[in-house]
Amino acid sequence: MHTSRLLALLGVTALTGLTTWCVWPRPDTRIDIARGGIATVISRYGMRSPLSDTIVVGGSGARRKVRVINRDTLQHVLSLFTVQAGSQMDYTVPPGSFGGYCSAHTTGQTLTVVVR
């Protein structure tokens, strides 16, 4: 009897955790800029990749949310996104393809953002 209660409690706890993780508001894409201007792109599901020349932002709904966190001591411009040193900005963008200057790229210095 005691074991079945424990298993039920563990099941409820696991289900609550999974539900919370699925519905918790978070951006579709996050860009983290470390000191020295090295940027990492993190998907909605936690997949990390270095900043490339093109970022693809996926998600659902009419607009996508992109969060840029700048831990560097300099302001950075990443195509559509400008973030002051030591700050964080959330951007809501419509579907489309956007390009522009990128201060986090040492060569090429351009970034294309594709929002699906």
C-alpha positions as CSV (number, residue, x, y, z in Angstrom):
1,M,0.0,0.0,0.0
2,H,2.8,2.4,0.9
3,T,4.6,1.7,-2.4
4,S,1.6,2.5,-4.5
5,R,1.2,5.9,-2.8
6,L,4.9,6.7,-3.4
7,L,4.6,5.7,-7.1
8,A,1.4,7.8,-7.4
9,L,3.2,10.8,-5.8
10,L,6.2,10.3,-8.1
11,G,3.9,10.1,-11.2
12,V,2.1,13.3,-10.2
13,T,5.4,15.1,-9.6
14,A,6.8,14.0,-12.9
15,L,3.6,15.0,-14.8
16,T,3.6,18.4,-13.1
17,G,7.2,19.0,-14.0
18,L,6.7,18.0,-17.6
19,T,3.6,20.2,-17.9
20,T,5.4,23.2,-16.4
21,W,8.3,22.8,-18.7
22,C,6.0,22.6,-21.8
23,V,3.9,25.6,-21.0
24,W,6.5,27.9,-19.3
25,P,6.9,31.1,-21.3
26,R,10.3,31.1,-23.0
27,P,11.6,32.6,-26.2
28,D,11.6,30.6,-29.4
29,T,15.4,31.4,-29.8
30,R,17.9,32.7,-27.3
31,I,21.2,34.3,-28.2
32,D,23.8,34.4,-25.4
33,I,26.8,36.7,-26.0
34,A,29.7,35.9,-23.6
35,R,32.6,38.2,-22.7
36,G,34.8,38.7,-25.7
37,G,31.8,38.8,-28.1
38,I,31.4,35.0,-28.6
39,A,27.8,34.2,-29.2
40,T,25.8,31.0,-28.8
41,V,22.4,30.3,-30.2
42,I,20.0,28.3,-28.0
43,S,16.8,26.8,-29.4
44,R,13.5,26.7,-27.5
45,Y,14.4,23.1,-26.5
46,G,17.9,23.9,-25.2
47,M,19.9,22.8,-28.3
48,R,23.1,24.9,-28.3
49,S,25.1,25.9,-31.4
50,P,27.7,28.6,-32.1
51,L,26.5,31.7,-33.9
52,S,26.7,31.1,-37.7
53,D,26.1,33.4,-40.6
54,T,22.4,32.4,-40.6
55,I,20.0,31.8,-37.6
56,V,16.7,30.0,-38.2
57,V,14.0,30.9,-35.7
58,G,11.1,28.5,-35.6
59,G,8.0,28.3,-33.4
60,S,4.3,28.7,-33.6
61,G,1.9,31.6,-34.0
62,A,2.1,34.8,-36.0
63,R,5.3,36.1,-34.3
64,R,8.4,34.6,-32.7
65,K,10.2,35.7,-29.6
66,V,14.0,36.1,-29.6
67,R,15.9,36.9,-26.4
68,V,19.4,38.3,-26.6
69,I,21.5,38.3,-23.5
70,N,24.7,40.3,-23.6
71,R,27.2,39.4,-20.9
72,D,30.0,41.3,-22.8
73,T,31.3,44.7,-21.8
74,L,30.5,46.2,-25.2
75,Q,27.2,46.9,-27.0
76,H,26.5,44.3,-29.7
77,V,24.4,44.6,-32.9
78,L,23.2,41.3,-34.4
79,S,21.3,42.2,-37.6
80,L,17.8,43.1,-36.1
81,F,18.9,43.0,-32.5
82,T,20.9,45.7,-30.6
83,V,21.7,44.9,-26.9
84,Q,23.6,47.2,-24.5
85,A,26.5,45.8,-22.5
86,G,25.4,43.6,-19.6
87,S,21.8,43.7,-20.5
88,Q,19.0,41.5,-22.0
89,M,16.4,42.3,-24.6
90,D,13.4,40.4,-25.9
91,Y,12.3,41.0,-29.5
92,T,9.1,39.9,-31.2
93,V,9.6,39.4,-34.9
94,P,7.3,38.4,-37.8
95,P,8.1,35.6,-40.3
96,G,10.6,36.7,-43.0
97,S,14.2,36.9,-43.8
98,F,16.3,39.7,-42.4
99,G,20.0,40.6,-42.7
100,G,22.4,43.1,-41.5
101,Y,25.6,43.9,-39.7
102,C,26.8,41.6,-36.8
103,S,29.4,42.8,-34.3
104,A,29.7,39.2,-32.9
105,H,31.2,37.9,-36.2
106,T,35.0,38.4,-36.6
107,T,34.8,37.7,-40.4
108,G,32.1,38.6,-42.8
109,Q,30.4,40.7,-40.2
110,T,26.9,39.9,-41.5
111,L,24.0,37.9,-40.0
112,T,20.9,36.7,-41.7
113,V,17.9,35.9,-39.4
114,V,15.3,33.6,-41.0
115,V,12.0,33.6,-39.1
116,R,9.6,30.7,-40.0
